[in-house]
């Protein structure tokens, strides 16, 4: 499989009265069709990493390649186009527009690309049917539950078939049932449509739906684990690594990368 995302030797330091290095020489790659989570304690650099991959922030050094192209080298208008075409975003607080219906929110990426109305309608109903939200399309955002809003946000993120979905704590505002619904939605899109997704999360339950979890600590790659057949076993492994991550530095020396 080709690599959809390559992160090569990324460094990022925030300068201020006290400078701190948010990311140190981070490198990893994600294959096409992979579903990967990034986990780590608060302040470990998870969000910085996601912001750099999504081109919201720039690295001090190192390269990000998405589908073989480095978006950080593009001029502004080309970069805006690249983001619209290649990336889909799912946020903790849904980022849906209250002035639009659920259907209009989902269609937004296609509207921005000036797709033909008939094509938009067809794609909208296709993705809504897949995610089980056809009956919500004419409702306003405040008329549906958090889990339904997040499924609408996922529909919006994938409707234009981007190369890579970036999800930032997508279950952070959801209860356990809605979390299960949303993660099963992402899992089925990954399995059935080979959607490539990278998700930052602090929730081990959500992470256990992924095929791989990358752990970072103090801005450095700490460990990564792959899921076998059993999600429960994977969940236990995630908890084990998280307990080591929370430990003292000398607890970590026995961990092999």
GUTOR-519832 format. One line per 5 residues: their letters; for each residue x, y, z of N, C-alpha, C, O. Coordinates in pm, whole numbers, plus 50000, padded with zeros to 5 digits. Last residue first. Layout:
BEGIN
A) X Y Z X Y Z X Y Z X Y Z  ... .
This chain:
BEGIN
XXXXX) 51098 50043 52170 51022 50105 52062 51036 50020 51937 50979 50053 51833  51057 49905 52489 51129 49901 52362 51042 49960 52253 50923 49929 52245  51085 50014 52817 50997 50003 52701 51079 50005 52572 51160 50096 52550  51245 50060 53031 51236 49921 52985 51150 49906 52859 51144 49797 52801  51219 50326 53092 51343 50284 53027 51334 50141 52974 51407 50105 52881 .
XXXXX) 51005 50418 53227 50988 50405 53082 51109 50340 53016 51103 50303 52899  51046 50470 53486 50957 50357 53458 50957 50323 53309 50916 50214 53269  51191 50702 53483 51266 50576 53501 51178 50453 53483 51229 50343 53466  50991 50897 53454 51083 50871 53342 51154 50737 53358 51176 50666 53260  50681 50771 53593 50803 50851 53597 50896 50811 53483 50882 50704 53424 .
XXXXX) 50369 50731 53402 50468 50699 53505 50587 50793 53503 50593 50885 53420  50201 50766 53198 50177 50852 53314 50284 50835 53420 50291 50912 53515  50286 50569 53030 50304 50709 52989 50290 50802 53107 50358 50905 53116  50193 50344 53159 50338 50369 53153 50366 50515 53119 50458 50576 53173  49924 50376 53113 49969 50375 53253 50121 50397 53259 50171 50459 53352 .
XXXXX) 49918 50357 52835 49882 50485 52898 49930 50489 53043 49972 50594 53091  49978 50087 52804 50075 50188 52757 50046 50323 52823 50138 50394 52863  49746 49974 52921 49880 49943 52973 49981 50050 52933 50059 50097 53015  49543 50071 52757 49547 50112 52899 49685 50087 52959 49735 50168 53037  49610 49930 52524 49614 50077 52524 49624 50129 52668 49703 50218 52697 .
XXXXX) 49558 49671 52609 49696 49709 52573 49713 49861 52574 49814 49913 52619  49281 49683 52643 49367 49656 52760 49512 49698 52732 49579 49753 52819  49209 49723 52373 49174 49824 52474 49263 49808 52598 49315 49906 52652  49289 49478 52267 49356 49602 52223 49333 49714 52324 49425 49789 52358  49102 49313 52388 49245 49292 52416 49323 49419 52381 49412 49461 52456 .
XXXXX) 48872 49415 52265 48886 49420 52411 49033 49406 52452 49082 49478 52539  48904 49355 51996 48908 49496 52038 48929 49509 52189 48994 49602 52235  49086 49114 51834 49001 49138 51949 49014 49281 52002 49121 49323 52046  49266 49082 51629 49124 49056 51600 49033 49110 51711 48919 49147 51686  49490 49348 51700 49466 49217 51640 49317 49202 51611 49251 49298 51572 .
XXXXX) 49633 49668 51648 49522 49588 51697 49517 49453 51625 49538 49446 51504  49956 49780 51748 49859 49744 51643 49752 49654 51701 49777 49575 51792  50123 50061 51894 50072 49924 51901 49965 49905 51793 49895 49998 51754  50415 50248 51968 50294 50229 51888 50252 50084 51897 50337 49995 51905  50578 50510 52160 50547 50369 52135 50436 50364 52031 50369 50465 52007 .
XXXXX) 50674 50771 52147 50700 50690 52265 50682 50541 52234 50762 50457 52277  50803 51049 51988 50736 50922 51967 50773 50829 52081 50892 50811 52110  50780 51358 52178 50855 51253 52108 50771 51127 52093 50680 51101 52172  50649 51545 52332 50682 51581 52194 50759 51476 52116 50801 51501 52003  50595 51413 52573 50692 51525 52569 50740 51552 52426 50858 51578 52404 .
XXXXX) 50493 51137 52391 50516 51190 52526 50622 51298 52514 50726 51277 52453  50257 50955 52198 50366 51050 52208 50372 51107 52350 50271 51123 52418  50165 50657 52035 50170 50731 52162 50285 50831 52157 50396 50797 52117  49941 50540 51801 50074 50598 51818 50070 50681 51946 49982 50765 51964  49762 50253 51728 49769 50371 51815 49915 50411 51829 50001 50330 51864 .
XXXXX) 49563 50105 51474 49695 50131 51530 49685 50253 51620 49609 50346 51591  49306 50082 51407 49390 49966 51381 49528 49981 51445 49599 49883 51467  49047 50189 51642 49147 50210 51536 49227 50082 51514 49217 49987 51592  48897 50142 51860 48833 50116 51731 48932 50130 51615 48903 50087 51503  49043 50229 52074 49040 50084 52051 48967 50047 51922 48975 49932 51878 .
XXXXX) 48999 50500 52095 49123 50455 52030 49117 50307 51995 49178 50263 51897  48763 50502 52245 48762 50547 52106 48883 50494 52031 48871 50449 51917  48873 50404 52488 48763 50332 52421 48759 50371 52273 48752 50284 52186  49063 50595 52563 49108 50462 52521 48999 50381 52451 49029 50299 52364  49076 50926 52476 48980 50824 52522 49022 50685 52471 49016 50658 52351 .
XXXXX) 49203 51129 52374 49256 51088 52504 49173 50972 52557 49196 50924 52668  49304 51153 52027 49204 51128 52131 49273 51102 52264 49388 51058 52267  49319 51225 51688 49379 51255 51819 49271 51232 51924 49161 51285 51913  49325 51021 51406 49242 51079 51512 49326 51104 51637 49396 51014 51685  49318 50982 51067 49409 51003 51180 49331 51079 51287 49277 51187 51262 .
XXXXX) 49216 50766 50803 49184 50861 50909 49292 50863 51017 49348 50759 51053  49101 50684 50487 49221 50694 50570 49196 50801 50677 49159 50914 50644  48851 50465 50383 48881 50602 50423 49003 50599 50516 49007 50521 50611  48751 50232 50267 48897 50252 50275 48933 50398 50301 49032 50450 50249  48490 50173 50287 48526 50271 50183 48674 50303 50181 48720 50389 50106 .
XXXXX) 48481 49980 50491 48405 49958 50367 48449 50051 50254 48447 50011 50137  48659 50066 50697 48658 49926 50650 48596 49914 50510 48650 49847 50422  48605 50339 50730 48742 50293 50708 48743 50153 50644 48817 50127 50550  48335 50333 50779 48385 50410 50664 48526 50365 50627 48562 50354 50509  48339 50183 51016 48279 50124 50896 48321 50201 50770 48339 50140 50664 .
XXXXX) 48471 50360 51190 48529 50228 51164 48471 50168 51035 48544 50109 50955  48295 50574 51200 48429 50594 51144 48493 50460 51105 48559 50449 51002  48079 50435 51322 48062 50504 51193 48198 50522 51126 48214 50489 51008  48188 50359 51562 48147 50253 51468 48127 50311 51328 48155 50244 51228  48221 50612 51672 48340 50533 51640 48307 50417 51547 48388 50381 51462 .
XXXXX) 47953 50689 51700 48043 50769 51616 48166 50687 51577 48209 50692 51462  47853 50491 51877 47792 50516 51745 47890 50584 51650 47908 50543 51535  48019 50528 52101 48018 50399 52031 47963 50417 51889 48020 50364 51793  47945 50790 52168 48084 50760 52134 48092 50631 52054 48160 50623 51952  47680 50750 52240 47709 50829 52120 47853 50806 52073 47879 50803 51952 .
XXXXX) 47728 50601 52475 47651 50542 52364 47680 50617 52233 47700 50555 52128  47878 50776 52638 47937 50649 52592 47860 50587 52476 47920 50525 52388  47847 51118 52513 47835 51015 52616 47879 50880 52556 47913 50872 52438  48084 51363 52384 47975 51267 52369 47969 51169 52486 48071 51140 52549  48294 51534 52339 48171 51591 52398 48055 51493 52400 47940 51534 52416 .
XXXXX) 48497 51373 52225 48522 51447 52350 48397 51502 52418 48394 51516 52540  48508 51237 51995 48409 51189 52092 48418 51265 52224 48356 51226 52323  48710 51354 51847 48574 51356 51792 48467 51308 51888 48348 51334 51867  48975 51482 51883 48888 51445 51995 48741 51436 51949 48655 51502 52007  48988 51555 51559 49044 51606 51684 48946 51581 51798 48845 51650 51809 .
XXXXX) 49074 51392 51265 48970 51407 51368 49036 51446 51500 49128 51379 51547  49110 51405 50927 49178 51441 51052 49071 51469 51157 48988 51559 51140  49124 51196 50649 49035 51256 50750 49117 51283 50875 49186 51194 50925  49253 51221 50323 49282 51199 50465 49179 51270 50552 49151 51389 50533  49159 51266 50070 49261 51162 50088 49273 51122 50235 49299 51007 50268 .
XXXXX) 48795 51302 50049 48932 51352 50068 49029 51236 50084 48989 51122 50109  48518 51296 49935 48619 51191 49921 48763 51243 49934 48843 51230 49841  48331 51475 50006 48410 51510 49887 48526 51412 49864 48618 51438 49787  48227 51362 50239 48141 51369 50120 48221 51400 49993 48183 51356 49884  48364 51357 50480 48397 51254 50379 48323 51271 50247 48354 51200 50151 .
XXXXX) 48277 51567 50640 48422 51546 50624 48455 51450 50511 48562 51459 50451  48003 51537 50644 48059 51656 50579 48208 51635 50549 48258 51679 50446  47994 51304 50797 47942 51302 50659 47999 51419 50580 48040 51403 50465  48091 51407 51036 48170 51305 50965 48126 51296 50819 48208 51284 50729  47880 51574 51099 48013 51633 51078 48104 51535 51004 48185 51575 50920 .
XXXXX) 47681 51384 51138 47666 51482 51029 47801 51545 50995 47834 51566 50878  47785 51267 51364 47774 51185 51242 47755 51275 51120 47805 51246 51011  47762 51480 51539 47897 51436 51502 47892 51347 51378 47983 51350 51296  47485 51498 51555 47562 51611 51501 47701 51567 51456 47751 51609 51352  47433 51256 51680 47383 51278 51543 47456 51395 51477 47486 51390 51358 .
XXXXX) 47553 51305 51927 47601 51195 51844 47558 51210 51699 47635 51182 51607  47392 51519 52018 47536 51537 51995 47593 51429 51904 47671 51458 51813  47070 51526 51840 47159 51498 51954 47306 51519 51916 47340 51535 51799  46894 51808 51689 46943 51670 51692 47044 51652 51806 47096 51750 51861  46827 52069 51680 46715 51974 51692 46762 51829 51699 46680 51738 51712 .
XXXXX) 47037 52229 51628 46994 52223 51769 46876 52126 51789 46832 52104 51902  47066 52211 51349 47165 52146 51436 47115 52130 51580 47146 52031 51647  46749 52129 51196 46854 52224 51235 46948 52154 51334 46912 52053 51395  46655 51889 50939 46652 51943 51075 46765 52044 51095 46863 52045 51021  46676 51765 50702 46605 51894 50703 46598 51957 50841 46541 52065 50859 .
XXXXX) 46817 51528 50763 46874 51626 50669 46805 51762 50672 46870 51864 50646  46740 51316 50916 46782 51439 50987 46814 51554 50894 46835 51667 50939  46693 51088 50775 46577 51154 50837 46612 51284 50910 46524 51355 50958  46952 51005 50712 46866 51061 50606 46750 51141 50666 46713 51247 50615  47149 50888 50865 47098 51019 50909 47008 51085 50803 46990 51206 50804 .
XXXXX) 47317 50661 50827 47189 50649 50899 47131 50781 50946 47072 50788 51054  47536 50664 50671 47556 50698 50812 47425 50699 50893 47424 50733 51011  47431 50596 50423 47539 50514 50479 47554 50539 50628 47582 50446 50704  47257 50808 50383 47204 50672 50396 47307 50581 50464 47274 50501 50551  47440 51016 50356 47343 51019 50467 47284 50880 50492 47262 50840 50606 .
XXXXX) 47573 50945 50121 47648 50945 50248 47553 50945 50368 47581 50881 50469  47357 50962 49934 47441 50843 49946 47510 50836 50081 47505 50732 50148  47262 51219 49960 47175 51108 50001 47252 50978 50016 47219 50894 50099  47490 51358 49867 47435 51383 50001 47351 51264 50047 47367 51215 50159  47514 51271 49605 47620 51239 49702 47570 51255 49845 47605 51176 49933 .
XXXXX) 47275 51380 49499 47301 51235 49492 47405 51194 49596 47388 51094 49667  47313 51653 49542 47196 51584 49598 47221 51433 49606 47190 51368 49706  47541 51699 49384 47544 51724 49529 47433 51644 49597 47457 51577 49698  47440 51648 49131 47550 51564 49183 47554 51576 49336 47569 51476 49407  47256 51854 49109 47209 51715 49100 47313 51617 49157 47279 51518 49221 .
XXXXX) 47417 52088 49128 47319 52056 49231 47273 51909 49228 47253 51848 49333  47767 52042 49057 47630 52057 49006 47531 52013 49113 47554 51914 49183  48004 52213 49270 47953 52092 49204 47810 52118 49156 47741 52204 49209  48163 52413 49391 48069 52445 49282 48029 52322 49200 48021 52328 49077  48304 52374 49613 48370 52330 49489 48281 52354 49366 48318 52320 49254 .
XXXXX) 48118 52456 49798 48238 52538 49780 48312 52502 49652 48375 52588 49589  47946 52239 49777 47898 52372 49738 48017 52464 49710 48017 52539 49613  48102 52043 49889 48067 52032 49747 48017 52165 49693 48042 52199 49577  48122 52126 50156 48244 52110 50076 48215 52105 49925 48293 52155 49844  47830 52136 50229 47917 52253 50220 48044 52235 50134 48071 52318 50049 .
XXXXX) 47661 51927 50280 47688 51960 50139 47796 52066 50121 47849 52083 50011  47629 51932 50555 47702 51820 50494 47745 51854 50352 47853 51814 50308  47474 52166 50585 47607 52156 50646 47690 52048 50578 47807 52070 50546  47239 52087 50457 47318 52198 50400 47461 52199 50456 47556 52229 50384  47154 51884 50636 47185 51854 50496 47273 51961 50433 47370 51930 50363 .
XXXXX) 47105 52035 50867 47206 51929 50870 47250 51896 50726 47369 51882 50699  47068 52382 50769 47015 52251 50808 47132 52152 50811 47242 52181 50764  47236 52672 50909 47206 52578 50800 47140 52452 50854 47154 52419 50972  47299 52811 51131 47207 52878 51037 47166 52784 50923 47073 52814 50848  47491 52671 51267 47352 52665 51317 47251 52726 51220 47131 52696 51227 .
XXXXX) 47731 52472 51125 47673 52606 51123 47526 52600 51161 47446 52532 51095  47949 52268 51323 47841 52281 51225 47784 52422 51234 47790 52485 51340  48158 52187 51496 48177 52297 51399 48073 52300 51288 48104 52332 51174  48201 51973 51686 48122 51952 51563 48144 52060 51455 48149 52028 51336  48386 51986 51886 48260 52061 51905 48180 52070 51774 48101 52162 51755 .
XXXXX) 48595 51826 51789 48528 51790 51915 48392 51859 51927 48295 51799 51973  48575 51774 51430 48619 51844 51551 48539 51799 51674 48430 51742 51662  48710 51662 51134 48606 51633 51233 48656 51689 51366 48766 51656 51411  48779 51729 50790 48803 51759 50932 48681 51722 51019 48567 51747 50982  48969 51617 50514 48836 51628 50576 48858 51643 50726 48945 51576 50783 .
XXXXX) 49173 51711 50235 49153 51688 50377 49006 51699 50417 48931 51778 50362  49189 51766 49961 49259 51649 50014 49221 51613 50157 49235 51497 50198  49032 51996 49897 49027 51874 49817 49074 51750 49894 49009 51646 49893  49088 52192 50089 48948 52161 50053 48936 52026 49984 48842 51951 50008  49368 52194 50085 49296 52157 50207 49152 52115 50177 49102 52016 50231 .
XXXXX) 49413 52279 49821 49465 52150 49868 49387 52102 49990 49346 51986 49998  49304 52537 49832 49246 52437 49742 49287 52296 49784 49205 52205 49784  49482 52654 50009 49337 52651 50042 49268 52543 49958 49184 52468 50008  49717 52628 49860 49704 52559 49987 49557 52547 50027 49513 52441 50072  49671 52798 49647 49689 52654 49619 49670 52573 49748 49613 52463 49745 .
XXXXX) 49666 53038 49787 49544 52993 49718 49551 52844 49686 49452 52772 49697  49936 53042 49907 49811 53047 49984 49687 52993 49911 49613 52912 49966  50163 52788 49779 50119 52928 49798 49977 52928 49855 49907 52827 49851  50311 52505 49947 50217 52564 49849 50189 52710 49882 50192 52751 49998  50457 52378 50133 50533 52448 50028 50442 52517 49927 50490 52581 49834 .
XXXXX) 50288 52244 50294 50353 52362 50352 50436 52440 50249 50479 52552 50274  50212 52016 50159 50123 52132 50153 50188 52260 50206 50149 52370 50168  50388 51813 49963 50410 51887 50087 50325 52015 50084 50361 52111 50017  50263 51502 49840 50280 51647 49822 50298 51714 49958 50231 51679 50055  50205 51237 49879 50329 51270 49809 50356 51419 49793 50459 51458 49739 .
XXXXX) 49975 51239 50033 49966 51192 49894 50089 51234 49813 50078 51262 49694  50146 51464 50212 50012 51407 50202 49992 51369 50056 49993 51454 49967  50421 51505 50412 50378 51471 50276 50240 51407 50283 50220 51307 50351  50606 51730 50591 50478 51657 50592 50444 51629 50446 50439 51722 50365  50937 51757 50723 50842 51759 50612 50715 51681 50644 50718 51580 50715 .
XXXXX) 51158 51979 50911 51095 51851 50880 50989 51869 50772 50955 51981 50734  51111 52261 51132 51189 52183 51035 51120 52049 51018 51035 52010 51098  50896 52390 51238 51023 52464 51227 51115 52393 51129 51188 52457 51052  50573 52356 51074 50685 52302 51152 50807 52393 51140 50820 52466 51042  50280 52559 51120 50395 52518 51037 50503 52458 51125 50524 52503 51238 .
XXXXX) 49922 52503 51138 50049 52549 51195 50162 52499 51106 50143 52408 51026  49738 52409 50968 49698 52525 51050 49824 52589 51107 49833 52711 51123  49795 52176 50832 49849 52303 50777 49799 52427 50850 49815 52538 50800  49748 51935 50944 49633 51999 50879 49666 52136 50820 49579 52205 50766  49994 51882 51058 49948 51796 50948 49836 51865 50871 49828 51856 50748 .
XXXXX) 49986 52080 51256 50089 52086 51152 50048 52000 51031 50067 52041 50917  49772 51997 51414 49768 52130 51351 49871 52143 51239 49846 52210 51138  49867 51752 51505 49749 51756 51418 49742 51889 51343 49710 51893 51224  50082 51844 51665 50105 51752 51553 49989 51758 51453 50010 51768 51332  49943 51993 51854 50043 52059 51768 50067 51974 51643 50071 52025 51531 .
XXXXX) 49803 51787 51977 49730 51888 51902 49822 51964 51807 49784 51995 51694  50018 51634 52093 49917 51574 52003 49851 51679 51914 49844 51663 51792  50197 51717 52284 50221 51759 52146 50120 51705 52045 50135 51727 51925  50151 51678 52548 50249 51588 52485 50281 51628 52341 50379 51581 52283  49959 51816 52685 50087 51883 52664 50192 51797 52596 50308 51836 52586 .
XXXXX) 49826 51527 52838 49808 51669 52804 49945 51733 52789 50035 51708 52869  49969 51218 52702 49920 51305 52810 49896 51447 52759 49942 51483 52651  49841 51057 52405 49952 51103 52488 49894 51194 52595 49781 51243 52581  49773 50923 52075 49742 50945 52217 49865 50994 52291 49978 50975 52246  49626 50893 51768 49743 50948 51837 49700 50978 51980 49602 51048 52002 .
XXXXX) 49512 50621 51565 49490 50719 51672 49624 50767 51724 49723 50693 51723  49420 50535 51230 49522 50547 51334 49483 50651 51438 49429 50756 51404  49351 50337 50977 49276 50415 51077 49362 50418 51202 49376 50318 51271  49444 50321 50629 49469 50296 50771 49382 50385 50858 49344 50495 50818  49417 50386 50362 49320 50293 50421 49346 50258 50566 49277 50173 50622 .
XXXXX) 49761 50424 50304 49627 50444 50251 49534 50340 50314 49566 50221 50319  49956 50444 50604 49924 50389 50473 49783 50427 50433 49698 50458 50516  50149 50683 50755 50018 50618 50758 49985 50573 50618 49986 50652 50524  50457 50713 50938 50377 50722 50816 50247 50645 50834 50237 50554 50916  50666 50933 51136 50586 50811 51118 50513 50823 50986 50506 50931 50927 .
XXXXX) 50864 51127 51352 50852 51064 51220 50759 50943 51228 50773 50860 51318  50974 51408 51526 50866 51308 51511 50861 51258 51368 50856 51337 51274  51166 51581 51651 51205 51476 51557 51099 51366 51541 51130 51247 51543  50959 51692 51885 51102 51668 51866 51121 51551 51771 51094 51436 51806  50732 51952 51967 50758 51828 51892 50907 51814 51866 50973 51911 51829 .
XXXXX) 50757 52165 52143 50633 52086 52143 50651 51953 52073 50592 51852 52113  50979 52306 52347 50975 52230 52223 50856 52136 52227 50853 52040 52304  50934 52637 52465 50929 52493 52488 50913 52422 52355 50844 52468 52264  51061 52931 52623 51041 52852 52501 51021 52706 52540 51083 52657 52634  50925 53169 52813 50984 53037 52830 50956 52960 52702 50841 52926 52674 .
XXXXX) 50846 53383 52665 50934 53407 52779 51003 53277 52819 51122 53274 52853  50870 53205 52357 50803 53303 52442 50899 53336 52554 51020 53319 52539  50815 52985 52090 50904 53079 52157 50822 53177 52239 50717 53225 52195  50777 52650 52045 50702 52774 52066 50789 52868 52147 50830 52836 52259  50906 52437 51799 50930 52504 51928 50845 52630 51933 50841 52708 51838 .
XXXXX) 50904 52137 51635 50828 52261 51655 50856 52315 51795 50833 52247 51895  50999 51907 51383 51033 51979 51506 50948 52105 51514 50923 52171 51414  50975 51599 51221 50908 51727 51251 50955 51782 51386 50951 51713 51488  51067 51381 51057 51158 51461 51142 51099 51599 51174 51165 51702 51156  50795 51348 50859 50940 51324 50859 51014 51427 50945 51022 51544 50910 .
XXXXX) 50516 51175 50788 50562 51279 50881 50711 51253 50901 50750 51149 50953  50307 51103 50527 50442 51082 50580 50481 51203 50664 50479 51317 50618  50014 50946 50426 50072 51054 50506 50212 51014 50549 50233 50904 50601  49982 50734 50260 49895 50850 50239 49955 50972 50309 49949 51085 50259  50191 50510 50100 50174 50594 50219 50089 50715 50183 50118 50788 50089 .
XX) 50040 50228 49934 50115 50355 49932 50094 50428 50063 49991 50412 50129  50085 49880 50000 50000 50000 50000 50088 50125 50000 50196 50127 50059 .
